[in-house]
Amino acid sequence: TAAGLKPGITYSVKIVASQKYVSTESVSFPSGESFQQSSHDFTVRPIHAGTKMVDGGGPFPCGSVTPTHTCSMETETAGKIMAGNEEIEVTIETWSDDAANGASTPADQGTQRAEALKAILLANGAPKNRIILNPHNPPPPPPPAKEEVAVKGKKKAKPVKKPKPAKKPVKGKKGGEAAPCWSKAQIVITKLHSEAE
């Protein structure tokens, strides 16, 4: 009911519905002295679990835990959507760099990247209790291999030093540069809570 609304003025209407994206629409009422009945139809978009709010390759520069500008902007938008739709619960899934070229990767790089995206969501109003982290950190290095060496009639194990793999040149590049590492991250709606939760 639009009681008290004045003719000739445009109003902003906030539309809130369970498990639907909150939206704001503009509504104008025609000018005139006499009372006029007016109705308006609005379209609301349903929220679906499994929707990827942030998804793309290369969201972090190689070796960095600071997201790129594009990834940051997408995450800010996701945070604002979550602020207006508190039913949404998301999972932040991040991966560490591909270390195929023999580059060393921090043991908690995936965790640091997930925390960086979480901080952006929180800064834009996302509820803290609606964020789950699922980082993929690099596996721990295997223990060094051992070989048996005879010492005065006894065998003694000693570590075997393995040569470091040589970086292979990339076709089309000069100087034998290694292929660039890749990174991946996504923010996915994993659950929709009821208003009572």
Disulfide bonds with the S-S distance in Angstrom:
Cys62-Cys181 1.93
